[in-house]
């Protein structure tokens, strides 16, 4: 069974302090999280297609926590090719960029790690990602590999990425900037846009339309159920349907 966060856990969190326009009503966030329950990535992608033509989905993700659904506003960190002379590690390191990405609010957010063309390189592992648990993030979506799947499988937050790695990636890429729009597999993700991920893939919802898209996704799910019922009714002989 998929594990989903309890919407009431958001009550005392500063979850959306860093969205455009500042903090919003907590009751609205509870509603968003309630609506996200029982949905799938496919429901959301279909709903997004009724509002937009741009790509919003990510496929071929791997997870050490496939039974956990990831949902929350994005906090972004972007990686660049490593160059110690230009990007000194005392300034450009995971902890510092994580703090910049989450400085206006961390609880309930999704850390998005953009590899910028290095999907087969490790972007972090269990040690660095332990910051997510201590800051109560919902989880991480990484456009690259992660290390320490066994550790991450019991970390308490949802993890989706491009695969597992056993090799440190710091000699190839370095955390470069935080809190800026990123592109992951052709999908634009701005800080505050909502990320939804499950074992089938991920989808990104513009923060301005989260409620509308989630409500439409519920209609999509309902229409799918009706269509399924209709197919089964059509297969039942009239005497049995009576």
Secondary structure, 3 states (H helix, E strand, C coil): CCECCCHHHHCCCCCCCCCCCCCCCHHHHHHHHHHHCCCCHHHHHHHHHCCCCCCCEECCCECCCCCECEEEEEEEEEEEECCCCCCCCCCCCHHHHHHHHCCCCCCCCEEEEECCCCCCCEEECHHHHHHHHHCCCCEEEECCEECCHHHHCCCCCEEEECCECCCCCCCCEEEEEECCCEEECCEEECCCCEEEEECCEEEEECHHHHHHHHHHHHHHHHHHHHHHHHHHHHCCCHHHHC
